[in-house]
């Protein structure tokens, strides 16, 4: 989420997709670990929703994690499928 929120606040896109990449990563290699990452994501999701921005979380295809994504307020998920 490296400086993503400043851009979201300025542009207010229709959707923001949160991906758990580090700064040095060229591409994604995993999804969010929920519920472990939930407390980090919750205020960002809440802010996006308050701005009228739909939120998608990049997730590993684990059905049990989808309940946590929904509970955090994510309206969409995008699945990491390489594995």
PDB file with one MODEL, atoms N, CA, C and O in Angstrom:
MODEL        1
ATOM      1  N   UNK A   1       0.827  -1.192   0.000  1.00  0.00           N
ATOM      2  CA  UNK A   1       0.000   0.000   0.000  1.00  0.00           C
ATOM      3  C   UNK A   1       0.867   1.250   0.000  1.00  0.00           C
ATOM      4  O   UNK A   1       0.462   2.309   0.480  1.00  0.00           O
ATOM      5  N   UNK A   2       2.034   1.107  -0.534  1.00  0.00           N
ATOM      6  CA  UNK A   2       3.060   2.135  -0.525  1.00  0.00           C
ATOM      7  C   UNK A   2       2.580   3.430  -1.173  1.00  0.00           C
ATOM      8  O   UNK A   2       2.574   3.569  -2.396  1.00  0.00           O
ATOM      9  N   UNK A   3       2.183   4.359  -0.336  1.00  0.00           N
ATOM     10  CA  UNK A   3       1.734   5.677  -0.776  1.00  0.00           C
ATOM     11  C   UNK A   3       0.509   5.627  -1.669  1.00  0.00           C
ATOM     12  O   UNK A   3       0.223   6.602  -2.365  1.00  0.00           O
ATOM     13  N   UNK A   4      -0.209   4.544  -1.672  1.00  0.00           N
ATOM     14  CA  UNK A   4      -1.404   4.415  -2.489  1.00  0.00           C
ATOM     15  C   UNK A   4      -2.504   5.359  -2.024  1.00  0.00           C
ATOM     16  O   UNK A   4      -3.214   5.928  -2.853  1.00  0.00           O
ATOM     17  N   UNK A   5      -2.656   5.533  -0.733  1.00  0.00           N
ATOM     18  CA  UNK A   5      -3.783   6.304  -0.222  1.00  0.00           C
ATOM     19  C   UNK A   5      -3.742   7.762  -0.635  1.00  0.00           C
ATOM     20  O   UNK A   5      -4.799   8.362  -0.831  1.00  0.00           O
ATOM     21  N   UNK A   6      -2.574   8.354  -0.773  1.00  0.00           N
ATOM     22  CA  UNK A   6      -2.506   9.742  -1.231  1.00  0.00           C
ATOM     23  C   UNK A   6      -3.109   9.859  -2.632  1.00  0.00           C
ATOM     24  O   UNK A   6      -3.838  10.807  -2.923  1.00  0.00           O
ATOM     25  N   UNK A   7      -2.803   8.900  -3.485  1.00  0.00           N
ATOM     26  CA  UNK A   7      -3.345   8.894  -4.839  1.00  0.00           C
ATOM     27  C   UNK A   7      -4.851   8.628  -4.826  1.00  0.00           C
ATOM     28  O   UNK A   7      -5.599   9.259  -5.573  1.00  0.00           O
ATOM     29  N   UNK A   8      -5.288   7.716  -3.995  1.00  0.00           N
ATOM     30  CA  UNK A   8      -6.724   7.429  -3.888  1.00  0.00           C
ATOM     31  C   UNK A   8      -7.477   8.665  -3.431  1.00  0.00           C
ATOM     32  O   UNK A   8      -8.538   8.971  -3.974  1.00  0.00           O
ATOM     33  N   UNK A   9      -6.954   9.384  -2.444  1.00  0.00           N
ATOM     34  CA  UNK A   9      -7.613  10.599  -1.943  1.00  0.00           C
ATOM     35  C   UNK A   9      -7.708  11.662  -3.037  1.00  0.00           C
ATOM     36  O   UNK A   9      -8.715  12.363  -3.145  1.00  0.00           O
ATOM     37  N   UNK A  10      -6.670  11.775  -3.836  1.00  0.00           N
ATOM     38  CA  UNK A  10      -6.641  12.799  -4.883  1.00  0.00           C
ATOM     39  C   UNK A  10      -7.532  12.433  -6.072  1.00  0.00           C
ATOM     40  O   UNK A  10      -8.316  13.262  -6.537  1.00  0.00           O
ATOM     41  N   UNK A  11      -7.418  11.213  -6.560  1.00  0.00           N
ATOM     42  CA  UNK A  11      -8.087  10.809  -7.797  1.00  0.00           C
ATOM     43  C   UNK A  11      -9.494  10.257  -7.558  1.00  0.00           C
ATOM     44  O   UNK A  11     -10.388  10.446  -8.383  1.00  0.00           O
ATOM     45  N   UNK A  12      -9.684   9.581  -6.435  1.00  0.00           N
ATOM     46  CA  UNK A  12     -10.946   8.907  -6.110  1.00  0.00           C
ATOM     47  C   UNK A  12     -11.390   7.992  -7.256  1.00  0.00           C
ATOM     48  O   UNK A  12     -12.423   8.225  -7.883  1.00  0.00           O
ATOM     49  N   UNK A  13     -10.600   6.955  -7.517  1.00  0.00           N
ATOM     50  CA  UNK A  13     -10.946   6.028  -8.598  1.00  0.00           C
ATOM     51  C   UNK A  13     -12.206   5.233  -8.247  1.00  0.00           C
ATOM     52  O   UNK A  13     -12.651   5.243  -7.099  1.00  0.00           O
ATOM     53  N   UNK A  14     -12.766   4.560  -9.218  1.00  0.00           N
ATOM     54  CA  UNK A  14     -13.930   3.717  -8.942  1.00  0.00           C
ATOM     55  C   UNK A  14     -13.551   2.558  -8.029  1.00  0.00           C
ATOM     56  O   UNK A  14     -14.348   2.136  -7.191  1.00  0.00           O
ATOM     57  N   UNK A  15     -12.325   2.041  -8.192  1.00  0.00           N
ATOM     58  CA  UNK A  15     -11.890   0.899  -7.385  1.00  0.00           C
ATOM     59  C   UNK A  15     -10.419   1.019  -7.038  1.00  0.00           C
ATOM     60  O   UNK A  15      -9.612   1.490  -7.839  1.00  0.00           O
ATOM     61  N   UNK A  16     -10.084   0.585  -5.833  1.00  0.00           N
ATOM     62  CA  UNK A  16      -8.695   0.438  -5.407  1.00  0.00           C
ATOM     63  C   UNK A  16      -8.491  -1.027  -5.043  1.00  0.00           C
ATOM     64  O   UNK A  16      -9.259  -1.599  -4.270  1.00  0.00           O
ATOM     65  N   UNK A  17      -7.450  -1.623  -5.605  1.00  0.00           N
ATOM     66  CA  UNK A  17      -7.116  -3.006  -5.289  1.00  0.00           C
ATOM     67  C   UNK A  17      -5.875  -3.013  -4.418  1.00  0.00           C
ATOM     68  O   UNK A  17      -4.819  -2.528  -4.825  1.00  0.00           O
ATOM     69  N   UNK A  18      -6.002  -3.555  -3.237  1.00  0.00           N
ATOM     70  CA  UNK A  18      -4.886  -3.617  -2.301  1.00  0.00           C
ATOM     71  C   UNK A  18      -4.156  -4.943  -2.486  1.00  0.00           C
ATOM     72  O   UNK A  18      -4.751  -6.016  -2.388  1.00  0.00           O
ATOM     73  N   UNK A  19      -2.859  -4.848  -2.756  1.00  0.00           N
ATOM     74  CA  UNK A  19      -2.010  -6.012  -3.021  1.00  0.00           C
ATOM     75  C   UNK A  19      -0.852  -5.987  -2.024  1.00  0.00           C
ATOM     76  O   UNK A  19      -0.244  -4.933  -1.836  1.00  0.00           O
ATOM     77  N   UNK A  20      -0.524  -7.119  -1.375  1.00  0.00           N
ATOM     78  CA  UNK A  20       0.509  -7.115  -0.341  1.00  0.00           C
ATOM     79  C   UNK A  20       1.930  -7.222  -0.886  1.00  0.00           C
ATOM     80  O   UNK A  20       2.689  -8.092  -0.459  1.00  0.00           O
ATOM     81  N   UNK A  21       2.292  -6.368  -1.805  1.00  0.00           N
ATOM     82  CA  UNK A  21       3.639  -6.383  -2.377  1.00  0.00           C
ATOM     83  C   UNK A  21       4.584  -5.499  -1.578  1.00  0.00           C
ATOM     84  O   UNK A  21       4.174  -4.494  -0.998  1.00  0.00           O
ATOM     85  N   UNK A  22       5.842  -5.883  -1.557  1.00  0.00           N
ATOM     86  CA  UNK A  22       6.865  -5.009  -0.982  1.00  0.00           C
ATOM     87  C   UNK A  22       7.340  -4.054  -2.080  1.00  0.00           C
ATOM     88  O   UNK A  22       7.078  -4.276  -3.262  1.00  0.00           O
ATOM     89  N   UNK A  23       8.025  -3.011  -1.685  1.00  0.00           N
ATOM     90  CA  UNK A  23       8.483  -1.996  -2.638  1.00  0.00           C
ATOM     91  C   UNK A  23       9.355  -2.605  -3.726  1.00  0.00           C
ATOM     92  O   UNK A  23       9.268  -2.198  -4.885  1.00  0.00           O
ATOM     93  N   UNK A  24      10.196  -3.576  -3.369  1.00  0.00           N
ATOM     94  CA  UNK A  24      11.132  -4.144  -4.335  1.00  0.00           C
ATOM     95  C   UNK A  24      10.542  -5.228  -5.223  1.00  0.00           C
ATOM     96  O   UNK A  24      11.229  -5.710  -6.124  1.00  0.00           O
ATOM     97  N   UNK A  25       9.291  -5.631  -5.003  1.00  0.00           N
ATOM     98  CA  UNK A  25       8.673  -6.663  -5.822  1.00  0.00           C
ATOM     99  C   UNK A  25       8.228  -6.111  -7.167  1.00  0.00           C
ATOM    100  O   UNK A  25       7.651  -5.026  -7.242  1.00  0.00           O
ATOM    101  N   UNK A  26       8.503  -6.875  -8.243  1.00  0.00           N
ATOM    102  CA  UNK A  26       8.067  -6.476  -9.576  1.00  0.00           C
ATOM    103  C   UNK A  26       6.631  -6.910  -9.844  1.00  0.00           C
ATOM    104  O   UNK A  26       5.917  -6.272 -10.619  1.00  0.00           O
ATOM    105  N   UNK A  27       6.213  -7.989  -9.206  1.00  0.00           N
ATOM    106  CA  UNK A  27       4.855  -8.495  -9.393  1.00  0.00           C
ATOM    107  C   UNK A  27       4.418  -9.259  -8.150  1.00  0.00           C
ATOM    108  O   UNK A  27       5.238  -9.596  -7.296  1.00  0.00           O
ATOM    109  N   UNK A  28       3.155  -9.520  -8.059  1.00  0.00           N
ATOM    110  CA  UNK A  28       2.598 -10.187  -6.888  1.00  0.00           C
ATOM    111  C   UNK A  28       2.929 -11.673  -6.884  1.00  0.00           C
ATOM    112  O   UNK A  28       2.954 -12.322  -7.930  1.00  0.00           O
ATOM    113  N   UNK A  29       3.184 -12.200  -5.687  1.00  0.00           N
ATOM    114  CA  UNK A  29       3.444 -13.636  -5.560  1.00  0.00           C
ATOM    115  C   UNK A  29       2.640 -14.278  -4.430  1.00  0.00           C
ATOM    116  O   UNK A  29       2.881 -15.431  -4.075  1.00  0.00           O
ATOM    117  N   UNK A  30       1.680 -13.531  -3.861  1.00  0.00           N
ATOM    118  CA  UNK A  30       0.811 -14.054  -2.813  1.00  0.00           C
ATOM    119  C   UNK A  30      -0.286 -13.031  -2.519  1.00  0.00           C
ATOM    120  O   UNK A  30      -0.200 -11.862  -2.896  1.00  0.00           O
ATOM    121  N   UNK A  31      -1.301 -13.511  -1.842  1.00  0.00           N
ATOM    122  CA  UNK A  31      -2.383 -12.619  -1.438  1.00  0.00           C
ATOM    123  C   UNK A  31      -2.254 -12.234   0.029  1.00  0.00           C
ATOM    124  O   UNK A  31      -1.323 -12.651   0.717  1.00  0.00           O
ATOM    125  N   UNK A  32      -3.212 -11.429   0.496  1.00  0.00           N
ATOM    126  CA  UNK A  32      -3.241 -11.033   1.901  1.00  0.00           C
ATOM    127  C   UNK A  32      -3.472 -12.246   2.789  1.00  0.00           C
ATOM    128  O   UNK A  32      -4.144 -13.200   2.398  1.00  0.00           O
ATOM    129  N   UNK A  33      -2.918 -12.197   3.967  1.00  0.00           N
ATOM    130  CA  UNK A  33      -3.116 -13.247   4.959  1.00  0.00           C
ATOM    131  C   UNK A  33      -4.163 -12.741   5.956  1.00  0.00           C
ATOM    132  O   UNK A  33      -3.875 -11.910   6.817  1.00  0.00           O
ATOM    133  N   UNK A  34      -5.362 -13.257   5.818  1.00  0.00           N
ATOM    134  CA  UNK A  34      -6.437 -12.834   6.705  1.00  0.00           C
ATOM    135  C   UNK A  34      -6.804 -13.980   7.634  1.00  0.00           C
ATOM    136  O   UNK A  34      -6.859 -15.136   7.214  1.00  0.00           O
ATOM    137  N   UNK A  35      -7.054 -13.658   8.891  1.00  0.00           N
ATOM    138  CA  UNK A  35      -7.288 -12.348   9.453  1.00  0.00           C
ATOM    139  C   UNK A  35      -6.039 -11.598   9.927  1.00  0.00           C
ATOM    140  O   UNK A  35      -6.168 -10.477  10.419  1.00  0.00           O
ATOM    141  N   UNK A  36      -4.851 -12.164   9.802  1.00  0.00           N
ATOM    142  CA  UNK A  36      -3.633 -11.547  10.348  1.00  0.00           C
ATOM    143  C   UNK A  36      -3.409 -10.111   9.857  1.00  0.00           C
ATOM    144  O   UNK A  36      -2.998  -9.260  10.647  1.00  0.00           O
ATOM    145  N   UNK A  37      -3.663  -9.820   8.588  1.00  0.00           N
ATOM    146  CA  UNK A  37      -3.449  -8.475   8.042  1.00  0.00           C
ATOM    147  C   UNK A  37      -4.651  -7.556   8.226  1.00  0.00           C
ATOM    148  O   UNK A  37      -4.627  -6.403   7.796  1.00  0.00           O
ATOM    149  N   UNK A  38      -5.687  -8.058   8.855  1.00  0.00           N
ATOM    150  CA  UNK A  38      -6.936  -7.314   8.964  1.00  0.00           C
ATOM    151  C   UNK A  38      -6.830  -5.971   9.654  1.00  0.00           C
ATOM    152  O   UNK A  38      -7.380  -4.983   9.167  1.00  0.00           O
ATOM    153  N   UNK A  39      -6.145  -5.915  10.760  1.00  0.00           N
ATOM    154  CA  UNK A  39      -6.046  -4.648  11.492  1.00  0.00           C
ATOM    155  C   UNK A  39      -5.302  -3.591  10.688  1.00  0.00           C
ATOM    156  O   UNK A  39      -5.599  -2.402  10.806  1.00  0.00           O
ATOM    157  N   UNK A  40      -4.355  -4.004   9.886  1.00  0.00           N
ATOM    158  CA  UNK A  40      -3.617  -3.078   9.010  1.00  0.00           C
ATOM    159  C   UNK A  40      -4.518  -2.564   7.885  1.00  0.00           C
ATOM    160  O   UNK A  40      -4.436  -1.399   7.497  1.00  0.00           O
ATOM    161  N   UNK A  41      -5.371  -3.436   7.369  1.00  0.00           N
ATOM    162  CA  UNK A  41      -6.213  -3.093   6.226  1.00  0.00           C
ATOM    163  C   UNK A  41      -7.485  -2.340   6.604  1.00  0.00           C
ATOM    164  O   UNK A  41      -7.960  -1.498   5.842  1.00  0.00           O
ATOM    165  N   UNK A  42      -8.030  -2.637   7.766  1.00  0.00           N
ATOM    166  CA  UNK A  42      -9.344  -2.088   8.127  1.00  0.00           C
ATOM    167  C   UNK A  42      -9.444  -0.565   7.991  1.00  0.00           C
ATOM    168  O   UNK A  42     -10.389  -0.096   7.357  1.00  0.00           O
ATOM    169  N   UNK A  43      -8.532   0.231   8.543  1.00  0.00           N
ATOM    170  CA  UNK A  43      -8.700   1.682   8.416  1.00  0.00           C
ATOM    171  C   UNK A  43      -8.580   2.174   6.971  1.00  0.00           C
ATOM    172  O   UNK A  43      -9.212   3.163   6.600  1.00  0.00           O
ATOM    173  N   UNK A  44      -7.783   1.499   6.167  1.00  0.00           N
ATOM    174  CA  UNK A  44      -7.630   1.894   4.763  1.00  0.00           C
ATOM    175  C   UNK A  44      -8.886   1.563   3.964  1.00  0.00           C
ATOM    176  O   UNK A  44      -9.328   2.348   3.125  1.00  0.00           O
ATOM    177  N   UNK A  45      -9.450   0.400   4.237  1.00  0.00           N
ATOM    178  CA  UNK A  45     -10.709   0.022   3.581  1.00  0.00           C
ATOM    179  C   UNK A  45     -11.821   0.983   3.996  1.00  0.00           C
ATOM    180  O   UNK A  45     -12.590   1.447   3.155  1.00  0.00           O
ATOM    181  N   UNK A  46     -11.903   1.279   5.283  1.00  0.00           N
ATOM    182  CA  UNK A  46     -12.929   2.207   5.770  1.00  0.00           C
ATOM    183  C   UNK A  46     -12.789   3.572   5.102  1.00  0.00           C
ATOM    184  O   UNK A  46     -13.789   4.176   4.713  1.00  0.00           O
ATOM    185  N   UNK A  47     -11.567   4.057   4.969  1.00  0.00           N
ATOM    186  CA  UNK A  47     -11.361   5.365   4.345  1.00  0.00           C
ATOM    187  C   UNK A  47     -11.770   5.341   2.878  1.00  0.00           C
ATOM    188  O   UNK A  47     -12.433   6.263   2.403  1.00  0.00           O
ATOM    189  N   UNK A  48     -11.382   4.299   2.161  1.00  0.00           N
ATOM    190  CA  UNK A  48     -11.772   4.193   0.751  1.00  0.00           C
ATOM    191  C   UNK A  48     -13.284   4.179   0.608  1.00  0.00           C
ATOM    192  O   UNK A  48     -13.840   4.886  -0.232  1.00  0.00           O
ATOM    193  N   UNK A  49     -13.939   3.389   1.411  1.00  0.00           N
ATOM    194  CA  UNK A  49     -15.400   3.301   1.336  1.00  0.00           C
ATOM    195  C   UNK A  49     -16.032   4.652   1.628  1.00  0.00           C
ATOM    196  O   UNK A  49     -17.012   5.024   0.982  1.00  0.00           O
ATOM    197  N   UNK A  50     -15.482   5.404   2.605  1.00  0.00           N
ATOM    198  CA  UNK A  50     -16.003   6.730   2.921  1.00  0.00           C
ATOM    199  C   UNK A  50     -15.815   7.695   1.752  1.00  0.00           C
ATOM    200  O   UNK A  50     -16.608   8.620   1.574  1.00  0.00           O
ATOM    201  N   UNK A  51     -14.767   7.480   0.957  1.00  0.00           N
ATOM    202  CA  UNK A  51     -14.513   8.308  -0.224  1.00  0.00           C
ATOM    203  C   UNK A  51     -15.333   7.863  -1.434  1.00  0.00           C
ATOM    204  O   UNK A  51     -15.282   8.501  -2.486  1.00  0.00           O
ATOM    205  N   UNK A  52     -16.078   6.785  -1.292  1.00  0.00           N
ATOM    206  CA  UNK A  52     -16.868   6.272  -2.405  1.00  0.00           C
ATOM    207  C   UNK A  52     -16.077   5.393  -3.357  1.00  0.00           C
ATOM    208  O   UNK A  52     -16.472   5.200  -4.506  1.00  0.00           O
ATOM    209  N   UNK A  53     -14.953   4.856  -2.876  1.00  0.00           N
ATOM    210  CA  UNK A  53     -14.085   4.019  -3.694  1.00  0.00           C
ATOM    211  C   UNK A  53     -14.319   2.554  -3.322  1.00  0.00           C
ATOM    212  O   UNK A  53     -14.188   2.174  -2.158  1.00  0.00           O
ATOM    213  N   UNK A  54     -14.664   1.744  -4.313  1.00  0.00           N
ATOM    214  CA  UNK A  54     -14.842   0.298  -4.102  1.00  0.00           C
ATOM    215  C   UNK A  54     -13.485  -0.321  -3.786  1.00  0.00           C
ATOM    216  O   UNK A  54     -12.469   0.100  -4.340  1.00  0.00           O
ATOM    217  N   UNK A  55     -13.458  -1.310  -2.905  1.00  0.00           N
ATOM    218  CA  UNK A  55     -12.209  -1.940  -2.476  1.00  0.00           C
ATOM    219  C   UNK A  55     -12.180  -3.408  -2.880  1.00  0.00           C
ATOM    220  O   UNK A  55     -13.133  -4.153  -2.657  1.00  0.00           O
ATOM    221  N   UNK A  56     -11.052  -3.805  -3.487  1.00  0.00           N
ATOM    222  CA  UNK A  56     -10.791  -5.198  -3.817  1.00  0.00           C
ATOM    223  C   UNK A  56      -9.501  -5.610  -3.113  1.00  0.00           C
ATOM    224  O   UNK A  56      -8.543  -4.839  -3.056  1.00  0.00           O
ATOM    225  N   UNK A  57      -9.484  -6.815  -2.585  1.00  0.00           N
ATOM    226  CA  UNK A  57      -8.280  -7.356  -1.954  1.00  0.00           C
ATOM    227  C   UNK A  57      -7.715  -8.475  -2.815  1.00  0.00           C
ATOM    228  O   UNK A  57      -8.458  -9.335  -3.287  1.00  0.00           O
ATOM    229  N   UNK A  58      -6.415  -8.466  -3.018  1.00  0.00           N
ATOM    230  CA  UNK A  58      -5.721  -9.530  -3.746  1.00  0.00           C
ATOM    231  C   UNK A  58      -5.520 -10.680  -2.776  1.00  0.00           C
ATOM    232  O   UNK A  58      -4.843 -10.524  -1.760  1.00  0.00           O
ATOM    233  N   UNK A  59      -6.108 -11.844  -3.082  1.00  0.00           N
ATOM    234  CA  UNK A  59      -6.164 -12.945  -2.127  1.00  0.00           C
ATOM    235  C   UNK A  59      -5.694 -14.252  -2.752  1.00  0.00           C
ATOM    236  O   UNK A  59      -5.815 -14.461  -3.959  1.00  0.00           O
ATOM    237  N   UNK A  60      -5.153 -15.131  -1.900  1.00  0.00           N
ATOM    238  CA  UNK A  60      -4.917 -16.508  -2.305  1.00  0.00           C
ATOM    239  C   UNK A  60      -6.286 -17.194  -2.373  1.00  0.00           C
ATOM    240  O   UNK A  60      -7.197 -16.800  -1.645  1.00  0.00           O
ATOM    241  N   UNK A  61      -6.451 -18.201  -3.221  1.00  0.00           N
ATOM    242  CA  UNK A  61      -7.762 -18.839  -3.375  1.00  0.00           C
ATOM    243  C   UNK A  61      -8.096 -19.786  -2.215  1.00  0.00           C
ATOM    244  O   UNK A  61      -8.116 -21.007  -2.372  1.00  0.00           O
ATOM    245  N   UNK A  62      -8.353 -19.196  -1.069  1.00  0.00           N
ATOM    246  CA  UNK A  62      -8.705 -19.952   0.143  1.00  0.00           C
ATOM    247  C   UNK A  62     -10.107 -19.523   0.584  1.00  0.00           C
ATOM    248  O   UNK A  62     -10.283 -18.429   1.119  1.00  0.00           O
ATOM    249  N   UNK A  63     -11.089 -20.376   0.363  1.00  0.00           N
ATOM    250  CA  UNK A  63     -12.474 -19.989   0.663  1.00  0.00           C
ATOM    251  C   UNK A  63     -12.681 -19.433   2.072  1.00  0.00           C
ATOM    252  O   UNK A  63     -13.468 -18.504   2.257  1.00  0.00           O
ATOM    253  N   UNK A  64     -11.990 -19.985   3.063  1.00  0.00           N
ATOM    254  CA  UNK A  64     -12.192 -19.510   4.435  1.00  0.00           C
ATOM    255  C   UNK A  64     -11.736 -18.062   4.627  1.00  0.00           C
ATOM    256  O   UNK A  64     -12.225 -17.385   5.531  1.00  0.00           O
ATOM    257  N   UNK A  65     -10.822 -17.579   3.805  1.00  0.00           N
ATOM    258  CA  UNK A  65     -10.346 -16.199   3.920  1.00  0.00           C
ATOM    259  C   UNK A  65     -11.350 -15.194   3.369  1.00  0.00           C
ATOM    260  O   UNK A  65     -11.298 -14.017   3.726  1.00  0.00           O
ATOM    261  N   UNK A  66     -12.258 -15.632   2.509  1.00  0.00           N
ATOM    262  CA  UNK A  66     -13.230 -14.720   1.901  1.00  0.00           C
ATOM    263  C   UNK A  66     -14.184 -14.143   2.933  1.00  0.00           C
ATOM    264  O   UNK A  66     -14.632 -13.005   2.800  1.00  0.00           O
ATOM    265  N   UNK A  67     -14.493 -14.918   3.952  1.00  0.00           N
ATOM    266  CA  UNK A  67     -15.346 -14.431   5.038  1.00  0.00           C
ATOM    267  C   UNK A  67     -14.664 -13.254   5.725  1.00  0.00           C
ATOM    268  O   UNK A  67     -15.315 -12.262   6.053  1.00  0.00           O
ATOM    269  N   UNK A  68     -13.360 -13.359   5.943  1.00  0.00           N
ATOM    270  CA  UNK A  68     -12.613 -12.278   6.596  1.00  0.00           C
ATOM    271  C   UNK A  68     -12.537 -11.052   5.693  1.00  0.00           C
ATOM    272  O   UNK A  68     -12.646  -9.926   6.178  1.00  0.00           O
ATOM    273  N   UNK A  69     -12.354 -11.249   4.402  1.00  0.00           N
ATOM    274  CA  UNK A  69     -12.310 -10.122   3.465  1.00  0.00           C
ATOM    275  C   UNK A  69     -13.639  -9.364   3.494  1.00  0.00           C
ATOM    276  O   UNK A  69     -13.653  -8.133   3.539  1.00  0.00           O
ATOM    277  N   UNK A  70     -14.735 -10.085   3.470  1.00  0.00           N
ATOM    278  CA  UNK A  70     -16.050  -9.445   3.525  1.00  0.00           C
ATOM    279  C   UNK A  70     -16.261  -8.719   4.848  1.00  0.00           C
ATOM    280  O   UNK A  70     -16.810  -7.617   4.871  1.00  0.00           O
ATOM    281  N   UNK A  71     -15.833  -9.324   5.940  1.00  0.00           N
ATOM    282  CA  UNK A  71     -15.993  -8.705   7.255  1.00  0.00           C
ATOM    283  C   UNK A  71     -15.201  -7.408   7.373  1.00  0.00           C
ATOM    284  O   UNK A  71     -15.592  -6.505   8.113  1.00  0.00           O
ATOM    285  N   UNK A  72     -14.096  -7.311   6.650  1.00  0.00           N
ATOM    286  CA  UNK A  72     -13.301  -6.081   6.656  1.00  0.00           C
ATOM    287  C   UNK A  72     -13.931  -4.980   5.811  1.00  0.00           C
ATOM    288  O   UNK A  72     -13.554  -3.813   5.922  1.00  0.00           O
ATOM    289  N   UNK A  73     -14.886  -5.348   4.972  1.00  0.00           N
ATOM    290  CA  UNK A  73     -15.547  -4.353   4.123  1.00  0.00           C
ATOM    291  C   UNK A  73     -15.121  -4.386   2.671  1.00  0.00           C
ATOM    292  O   UNK A  73     -15.566  -3.554   1.880  1.00  0.00           O
ATOM    293  N   UNK A  74     -14.260  -5.339   2.299  1.00  0.00           N
ATOM    294  CA  UNK A  74     -13.878  -5.458   0.892  1.00  0.00           C
ATOM    295  C   UNK A  74     -15.108  -5.860   0.089  1.00  0.00           C
ATOM    296  O   UNK A  74     -15.886  -6.720   0.503  1.00  0.00           O
ATOM    297  N   UNK A  75     -15.270  -5.223  -1.066  1.00  0.00           N
ATOM    298  CA  UNK A  75     -16.429  -5.511  -1.901  1.00  0.00           C
ATOM    299  C   UNK A  75     -16.106  -6.467  -3.033  1.00  0.00           C
ATOM    300  O   UNK A  75     -17.006  -6.988  -3.691  1.00  0.00           O
ATOM    301  N   UNK A  76     -14.833  -6.693  -3.257  1.00  0.00           N
ATOM    302  CA  UNK A  76     -14.370  -7.596  -4.310  1.00  0.00           C
ATOM    303  C   UNK A  76     -13.107  -8.284  -3.819  1.00  0.00           C
ATOM    304  O   UNK A  76     -12.464  -7.819  -2.878  1.00  0.00           O
ATOM    305  N   UNK A  77     -12.755  -9.389  -4.456  1.00  0.00           N
ATOM    306  CA  UNK A  77     -11.450 -10.009  -4.294  1.00  0.00           C
ATOM    307  C   UNK A  77     -10.908 -10.326  -5.674  1.00  0.00           C
ATOM    308  O   UNK A  77     -11.662 -10.583  -6.612  1.00  0.00           O
ATOM    309  N   UNK A  78      -9.611 -10.305  -5.781  1.00  0.00           N
ATOM    310  CA  UNK A  78      -8.919 -10.756  -6.978  1.00  0.00           C
ATOM    311  C   UNK A  78      -8.017 -11.900  -6.512  1.00  0.00           C
ATOM    312  O   UNK A  78      -7.325 -11.778  -5.501  1.00  0.00           O
ATOM    313  N   UNK A  79      -8.028 -12.994  -7.241  1.00  0.00           N
ATOM    314  CA  UNK A  79      -7.357 -14.200  -6.785  1.00  0.00           C
ATOM    315  C   UNK A  79      -5.981 -14.386  -7.407  1.00  0.00           C
ATOM    316  O   UNK A  79      -5.800 -14.255  -8.618  1.00  0.00           O
ATOM    317  N   UNK A  80      -5.018 -14.694  -6.548  1.00  0.00           N
ATOM    318  CA  UNK A  80      -3.681 -15.113  -7.002  1.00  0.00           C
ATOM    319  C   UNK A  80      -3.800 -16.587  -7.341  1.00  0.00           C
ATOM    320  O   UNK A  80      -4.133 -17.401  -6.479  1.00  0.00           O
ATOM    321  N   UNK A  81      -3.529 -16.936  -8.592  1.00  0.00           N
ATOM    322  CA  UNK A  81      -3.797 -18.306  -9.040  1.00  0.00           C
ATOM    323  C   UNK A  81      -2.553 -19.047  -9.530  1.00  0.00           C
ATOM    324  O   UNK A  81      -2.678 -20.167 -10.026  1.00  0.00           O
ATOM    325  N   UNK A  82      -1.373 -18.472  -9.411  1.00  0.00           N
ATOM    326  CA  UNK A  82      -0.191 -19.155  -9.948  1.00  0.00           C
ATOM    327  C   UNK A  82       0.042 -20.514  -9.305  1.00  0.00           C
ATOM    328  O   UNK A  82       0.381 -21.482  -9.985  1.00  0.00           O
ATOM    329  N   UNK A  83      -0.142 -20.581  -7.993  1.00  0.00           N
ATOM    330  CA  UNK A  83       0.082 -21.865  -7.312  1.00  0.00           C
ATOM    331  C   UNK A  83      -0.902 -22.907  -7.829  1.00  0.00           C
ATOM    332  O   UNK A  83      -0.878 -24.054  -7.383  1.00  0.00           O
TER     333      UNK A  83
ENDMDL
END
